[in-house]
Amino acid sequence: MAAVAGVRALLGFHRSVTLQRSFGNIPAQLTSTFLLRGLCSATTKSNEPKPPPVATENESLLENLNLMGVDVKMARQRQPGVLRKAFTNEQGLAKFLQGKGASRRVIASIISRYPRAITRSIEHLEQRWDLWRDIFKTDGEIVSILDRSPESFFRSSDNGNLQKNIAFLTSLGLNSKDLNRLLTTAPRTFSNSFELNRQMVEFLEDICAELGGTNPEQFAKYVISRNLYILIRSTKRVKTNIDILRASLKLSDSELLALLQGPGAEIMDLSNEYLKKNFNSLQQRMVSLGCRKADVKKLIISYPMVLYIGTDTLSSKLDCLLTGGITMKQIIEKPKVLDYSTQNITGRLGELQRVGYDFQKNGINILDTSQKRFDAKIERLGASPELNV
């Protein structure tokens, strides 16, 4: 045991010196003190009975991570087991990522949030990087994603599975741009097992066929391209949401198919409870304002994203529009005005009121324009007040 402790001390010294070369500004006293302490513990003998071995954290690893600027406390909270490993590759990982353009800060942040990254071999990293480069044009794009979501790259150690997923998704007709968006927005799609992704695609194809669709493969591709999170949700969740929409809106097969292969695809991944809560709240509010259930159905079919908006936020937007002189009938006809924030709507209504804009005569299309076009319209209306009458 004394010999093992001595070897570990020398290993810690070697790791620290290597890091000093890579990151610089490491006090010499730190590494020499660590070596001395390790050697002393290696030569100390004791006749006292030793307790059973307990898995402790690797001291030389902790030292290296601290020198690299890693938030060790965060790493310990995220994946404590990594800090107890005897052999890790933090130096190789840092050198590899530096070679791809990652800064010291980015490397430290990646390890802090996903410590398991330091267990990957250089061979594994190179293979995985090459697979990602089949989708992205530059190393910088990949570094950017790792900085935002390190789990997406390091979560799975199965490069073969990643290769299968890329080939499978490409076979659906998704091009490099689609795969790029998937990796950027929902990177966990690619660390899913290949079988799990295939299961969701087959489920979507079956839904299309059951509803009378003639091109299940195209339907699945369309849903995935419209809802990038769909592949990281369960088939159970998606099926329940479809059932909720069918029952709540009393949709026929053809109506439901049209909704799902249209903008309705964007809400298929919501949690079941959230979808039900938002639907019930919207219907209750609209009925209280004198709308019929047919109006509720019309609004949701033309603008399904209304069910994505939280209850309180939606209520605030409706209050704002109604107080500003806009009717529910106009909102149902032009629901995309609900896309904008309450602050934006309030500001625009104030500007339009200032120039005497008549919503009943001119409609509310002006609220659904870019800020540049809106400002230009306000300028014209202010210069020619007769246009508002």
Buried (B, 14 or more C-beta within 10 A) or exposed (E): EEEEBBEBBBBBBBBBBBBBEBBEEBEEEBBEEBBEEBBEEBEEEEEEEEEEEEEEBBBBBBBBBEBBBBBBEBBBEBBEEBBEBEEBBBBBBBBBBBEBEBEBEBBBBBBBBBBBBBBBEEEBBEBBBEBBEEBBEEBEBBBBBBBEBBBBBBBBBBBEBBBBBBEBBBEBBBEEEBBBBBBBEBBBBBBBEBEBBBBBBEBBBBBBEEBEBEEBBBBBBBBBBBBBBBBBBEBEBBBBBBEBBBEBBEBEEEBBBBBBBBBBBBBBBBEBEBBBBBBEBBBEBBEEEEBEEEBBBBBBBBBBBBBBBEBEEBBBBBEBBBEBBBBBEBBBBBBBBBBBEBEBBBBBBEBBEEBEBEBEEBEBEBBBEEEEEBEEBBEEBBEEEEBBE
